[in-house]
Amino acid sequence: MNNKVKILIIDDDKGICEGLRDHLELEGYLVATAYTSRNGIEHLKGAFFNIVLLDKRLPDSDGIIVLESIKEISPDTEVILLTAYASTDSIIKAMDKDVFSYLSKPFKIPELITTIKKACEKQYMLFENRKLFQQIVEGKKDWENTFDSISELISIYDKDFTLTKCNSAFINKINAKYENVIGKKCNEIFCDRNEPCTTCIFVRCRETLKSEIEEGNFMGGIYTFTCFPRLDEEGEFIGVVHVAIDITEKKQAERRLNAQYLVTKALAESVTMQEASPRILETICMALDWCLGEIWMVDPQGKYLRNSGIWHIPSLKIPEFKSIATQIIFTLQTGLPGLVWGNAKPIWIQDVARYKPFLRMSVAAKEGLHGAFGFPILSDEKVLGVICFFSRKIKEPDKDLLEMISSVGVRIGLFIKYRQVQDLLQEKERQIRLFMLSINDGIWNWDMVADTVERSVGFEMAFGYTPEEIDPGI
């Protein structure tokens, strides 16, 4: 069986079809193309495609109508709408027809690849959950043992969303006794509220009589929630099966990779460290769930660290902590920045409000700062500075995060070193120009790499050639 993802491109622009096909085949996808809606529908009737890239405007039909036909033929196929004429009304209509996403033309290939991967992840999760659901509803001789051995959190509800059964993994996760949970409403378990939410996944499943899927936070983690409708022999709704899969580690890994990419992007688009600093701090805070970031740079004499940048989320009120940061300096092995500087490696503090070596401990406790970590900015094993992040939560050490953030410190160090070299070269060029302008002797300097010539003010007087008459190729 071929496990490769199959993609169908429906677009009347043959150039776009061929270009996308070449890119996607290089990514390992199996690709077919159609230049009309009719030809595209014929493809779908003949074979299953995981993804359809659908142009909104086709010569023989409107893309929304084609989308509806695709969903009738192959409900599990995910459709990504491609359009150069996006409008709010058309987007809403597409969403109503269960489009996965839409991309505005012209779009970038990496953006398309990312969207396709997300669509595949959703589809894969749906298929896996469907298999799991089928195992449950079909039943086996050892159904109870199988049910309790499943690691995913499974709970079954009646038509009023009252819990009637759940597996051991579910009970263990919510840390409750089985008899105390049975009979509770879904909103009491998942939302800790007495009134049901009219837009929750349970309600949507009852209204559509189709499986519904969403992501959300639960018990300190990130989960994919899927609701499957339970129907009687007459097709009437009698409840739901709810499956929750922990994707916390996967999401954390994605966020770390995204943070690395955004930091690299910020450095590439900045001329100086001062320009890049706020973007780096904001990027890491927002991507990795920290509320405050600080940058401390070693002074030119290498005697102390001084603050060179602060960023925090708008809702954080820390006037005293910020004020101290702009005034204080750290020497080796003093405070969190000094400890990172002295050890030349990342350091994690679960709660700075109770960590005596943290010099701002009392202020942190007063203004609600707790978890923290810091990492060095390194160049050739020399510490150029330290970056620290803080949270309003007490946080357990995260080795994977510290490992990732160490590489970020090296990247920033390379950026600083590169800029220093660039500054030295620019200063050298400036001094050469000043020298050429100040000397009366006939001197010229030919840069064969750049193919440029610089001449002293006495050159024309000495040789009788004007600057315009000099040909570097001679």
LINMOGI-V764223 format. One record per helix or strand. SS is the DSSP state (H for helix, E for strand). FROM is the first residue (numbers start at 0). LEN is the number of residues. If there is no record, write none. Layout:
BEGIN
ss: [SS/SS]
from: [FROM/FROM]
len: [LEN/LEN]
END
This chain:
BEGIN
ss: [E/H/E/H/E/E/E/H/E/H/E/H/H/E/E/H/H/E/H/H/E/E/E/H/H/E/E/H/E/H/E/H/H/E/E/H/E/E/H/H]
from: [5/13/29/36/50/56/60/62/77/87/100/108/142/152/161/167/177/184/185/200/211/220/236/247/272/291/304/318/328/334/346/351/360/371/381/398/443/451/458/466]
len: [5/13/5/10/5/2/2/11/6/9/4/30/7/6/5/7/4/1/5/8/7/11/10/21/16/7/8/9/2/9/3/3/6/8/9/40/4/4/5/3]
END
